Amino acid sequence: MKLPDIKPENPNFSSGPCSKRPNWSINNLEGALLGRSHRTPKCKDKLKEVITKSKSILGLPDDYHVGIMPGSDTGALEAAMWCLLGNRGVEVLAWENFGRDWILDVVDELKIKDKNIHLAPYGELPDLSKVDFSRDVIFTWNGTTSGIKVPNGDWIPDNREGLTICDATSAVFAMPVDYKKCDVITWSWQKALGGEAAHGMIALSPRAVERLENHQPTWPVPKVFRMASKKKFISGIFEGSTINTPSMLCVEDAIDVLNWAEDIGGLKSLIQRSEESFSNIDNWINETSWVEFLSKDPDLRSNTSITFKISESWFVEKDEKQQKEIMKEIIGLLMKEEVAFDINSYAKAPPSFRVWGGSTVEPDNIKKLLPWIDWAYYQVRSNYV
């Protein structure tokens, strides 16, 4: 097969940390307040700006509290579990790696006895109709490692008794999320907006704040997770007073990409860009004989962590170890040609391609990538067939 003529201008298609916004430059961070205490008014104003802009662009409800947390999305989600769980039974949904991590927290760390675990293999969702909303519910809106998302929020009742705790890190800023169905929403700067790592965000509904003020966990809560002290909500976290020291360079970078999001038209434009990237891959898969989506259900396919696999029998008939080696060869060719970095599947996921299609990726670059994936596949295939 002939070598394609045109390469993507940006070969970064990693699902985390994700590609920087178009035309990003280190010079955009010249206004960073470096060497300053994050407690000073000017630094707190910068932190508050990230909170305010994030809430505004996402269109979060006015009465939701938004704050910056340590430890990326993982830290934000675990803070929610450590501070909020224990009031009642827990339902945990998992169909990919991070959902399974939350199971470990509930089972092995917090040791909650009253629990129901809803598991599904990669490429599928558990039966959402079996979730008991009289209990607290933990789920991911979009499974970053599986390319599977919940279709909508209709399965979550408005009159639920428990809290819904949603890991939304690869969903926000790229797909519609029904925030009113989520009492806790977490994400990170490094995902959908391509910010720098280690900082997380959390949004709390009034019901979640009420839980913080009326429930004292039986387990010790580490300081970096603590959103309440002796049942008193620590409101300063949601006004720019972070729990620990943030990087003001990363804060400046977050402001830069949020400004870019506003400049291009806000959430609607961000979602449109991601959906266009997905559409490019969807059209290509429909026209390509050797590849198919990991998910058989079109309604569950993620438009951010776009995951697809080789479907030809010569590949499918091999064991997983052999399949992973073949995938490594294909990915290696693409990296050597500098057309795509980091598009191999997550280590624990089935052997597959995973291309980030979030809003900071140019849809045209995805279109330019696809002939290269074809080329690399046939180059490697010729060694086996």
N, C-alpha and C positions, 0 to 999 in steps of 0.2 A: 504493500500500500504506500502511495506517495506521501512524503513528508508534507504536512500542511504549510501554507505560506505565511500565515499571520498568527502571531502569538498574542496572548492576553497582555495588555499593558501592565497589569498587576497580577502576579502569579499566586498571591496569597489567598487561599481558599480554606484556611484552617477554621475549624468549628470552635476554637477557643484557645488562646486569645485570637480574636477575629481581626479581619482586615481593617486597617485604618480607613477613615473616610476618604473619598476622592480628593486629590490635591492637598492632602495633609502634608504639613512641613513642621519640623522641629522649631522653626522660627515663630510658629503660632503660639508657642508657649513662653515667649519672652516676658509676658506680664505675670508669670508665676511669682508668688511671694515666698521666695526661698530664704532659708536662714532665719525665718520668723516663727514665733510661737503660734501654733494653730488656735490658741486661746485669745489672741489679740483681735480687736474688733474687725480689722480689715480681712484677716484670714477667716474669721467666722462669717463675714459677709460673703466671701467666696464659697464657703461650704453651704451656706443658706441658698446661694444662687443655684448650685447644683440641685438642691432639694426642690426649690421653687420651679425651675425650668423643667425638671423631670416630671413633676406632678402636672404641670401645665400642658406639656407636649403629650403626655399619655392620656390626659383627660380624666385623671383619677377623681373620684367624688370629693367634694369640698371638705367633707368631715373625716376623710382618711388622713392619718398622720404618716408622713414620709421622712425617713431618716437614713443616714449613712452608717454602715456597719463594717467592722473589721472582718477579714477572712473571706472576702468575695461573696458569691451567692451561697456557698456552703456555710460560711459563718452566719449569714443572715438567717438561713433556714434553720440551722441548729439553734440559734438564739431563740427563735420562735418556739421550737420544740422544748427546749430546756425551761423557758419561762412560762409557757402556756399549758403544756400537757399535764395530765395527772388529775384533772378535774372530773373526768369521765372516761369511758372506754375510747379506744382509738382504732380507726380504720386506716390502713396504709396501702396505697396502690402503687404497684411497681411493674413496669414493662421494659425497663432498661436499667443501666448500671446505677444511676444516681438515685432512682427510686429504691433500689435494693440497698443503697447506703442508708437511706432513711429508715429502712426496716432494721438494719443493724443498730442504729441509734435507739430505736424504740425497744428492741428485744434485748440487746446485749449491754447497752449503756444505761438507759433509763429503767430497764427491766420492768416495763409496764405489763402487768399480767392480763389485764382485760383488753385484748387486742384481736383484731381480725386482719389477716394479710390477704390482699387480692393480687395475685401474680399472673402475668401473661408473658409468653415468650417474645423475643425481639420480633417486631413486625406486626404485633397484635396488641389490642387493649384487653384488660380484664372486663368482665361483665359489669358495666356501670350500674345496672339496675339493682345489683345486690349490695350496693353500698348503703350502710345505715347512717343516716344523717342526724340521728339522735346522739351520735358520738362525734368526736373530733375526727376530721378526715385530712390526710396528707397525700398530695398528689403532685405530679409535674404536669404543667399545661402542655409542654412540648418536650418529648424525650430527646435530648441532644444526641445521645449515643445510639438511638434506634431510628431516628427520622419519623417518629410517630407522634401525633398530637391528638388531644381530645378534639372532637369535631366542633364543639361549642360548649356553652355552660348550661344548656337546657336540662341536663341530668342532675343539676344541683338545685334543690328546692329553696325558695325564698324564705320559707318558714322553718328552716333547719334549727335544731336545738344546739348542736355542736358547732365548733369553729371549722372552717375550711382553710387549710394552710397550703398555699400553692407556690411551688417552685416554678417561676415563670421566666427564668433567665434567658432562654433562647426563644421566647415567644414575644415579650414586650418589645415595642418599637418595630415589630415586623409582621405581626398578625393581630387580628381583633381578639381582645381578651375581655370577657364579661366580668369587670372588676367587682360589681355588686355581689357576684356569686362567691367571691373570695374574701375571707376575713383577714388573711395575711397573704401578701404578695411579695416575693423576693426575686431579686435579679442582681446582676453585677455590671460593672462598667466595661469589662473585657469582652462581653458577648455582643449583643445586638448593635451597640454603637461603637465597637472596636476601641474602647478606652483601654487604659492601662490596668494591670491586674492588681489584685489584693484588696479591693474595696467593693463592698456589697451595698445593696439598697433594700430597705424593707418598707412596706406600706401596711398600716394597721387600720382596720375598720373600728368604728366605735364599740362594736361587740368584743373585739380583741382587747381594746384598752380596758373595757369593763372587766374582762377576765383577769388582766394584770392587776387590777385594783381590788379584786375579790378572791384571788386564789394565790396561795403560797405553796410552791412545789415542795415535796418532801425531800428532794435531793438538793445538794448544793449547786448553785448556779455560778459558773465562772464569771469573773468581772467582765470579760469581753463579750459575754452573752446577755448581761444584766440590763433589762429595760424597765425594771421596777425595783424599788428598794422598800422592803417591809410593806408591800402592797401599795406603794405610792409610785405612780407612773412617772418615769424620769423624762419629762417633756423636753428638756434641753437637747437630748439626742436628736430630736425632730426639729430643732431650730438652729442646728449648726455646731452644737457642742458634742463632738464625737467621743465615743467611749475611750478610744486610744488615739495615738498620734497618726494622722493621715499624711500622705505625701502631698504637699501643696503643688508639686509638679504634676502629679496625676490629677489633682483637682482642676488645675488649669486645662489639662487635656480634656477632661470631662466637660468643662464649660465650652471649650472649642467645638466639640462634636455636637453638643446640644444647640449651640448657636447655628451650626451648619444645618441641623435638623429643622430649626425654625426657618432658616433662609430658604430651604427648598420646598417649604409648604407644610411642615409639621407631620403629624402621624399619618395622615392620609397618603402623603407622598412617600413616606418611609415604607408603608405597607405595599403600595403600588410597585415600588422598586423590587421588593422581595418577591412579590407575586410574579413579576415579569421574569425574574431569574428562574423561578420554579417553572414557569410556562416554557421557557427555552429548553430546559432539561426534559420536561414532560413531552414536548413535541419531538425532541430527538429520540427519546425512548420509544415512542410510538412508531417511529420510522426505522428503528434499529433492531435487528433480529436477535442479537446476542445478549441483550441486557433487559432487566426488568426492575421495577421498584421493589424494595424489601417488603413494603406493605402491599397486600393485595387489595385493600380497600382505599379507593381514591379519596374518600372523605377524611382519612386519617393521615395522609401524607404531609409531612412537614414541608413548608416553603422556606425554612432556614437551614436546618441540618438535613439536606436533601440526600437520601440514602438509597442506593440502587446496587444491584448485584449481577454477576454473570449468570446467564440462564442456560447456556449451551451444555449439552449432555457431557461432552468431554471434560468439562470443568466440574459440573455438579456431581459426577460419579466418583470424584476423588475425595479422600478424607479431608477433614478440616485443616490439618497441618499442611497438607500439600496445597490446598486452596490458598492458605495464607502465604505460602512461599511464592505462588504464582502472582498473587496480588502484589506482593513486595516487588517482584520483577517489573510489573506494569507501572506501579507507582514510582519505582526507581528511574525508569526511562523518562517519565514526565518531569521528575525533579532534575535529572541530568540536562534535559532540554530547557529547564527553567521556565516551564509553562504552568506548572501546578505544584505547590508545596502543601504537604500535610492533608491529603485527601483520602488517605487510607482509613478504613473503618476503625472504630474504637477497639482497643485490644481485646475486650471481652465480648464484643459483638460478632455476629457472623461475618465471614470474609465478604467485604463489599466496599464500594466507593462511598465517601461521605463528603459532599461539596457544600460549603457554606454559601447560602444564598441570602443572607441578611442584607439589610438596607445599605450598609457601607460598601457592599460589592457592586460594581457596575454590571448591570445585566448583560451589556454587550461583551464584557470580558468572559462571562459564562458561555455566551454563544461562541466566542472564539476558542474556548477551551475544548469544546465537545469533539471537534475533528481530531484533536490531539489524543483524546482518550481512545477514540476509534483506532487511530494509528498505532498507539502503544499496545492496545489489546491484540491487534493482528500481528504485530511484531513478535509478541510473546507466544501467541497461539501457534505460530508456525513452528515453534520448537517442540510442540506436543502433539500436533495433529498432522 
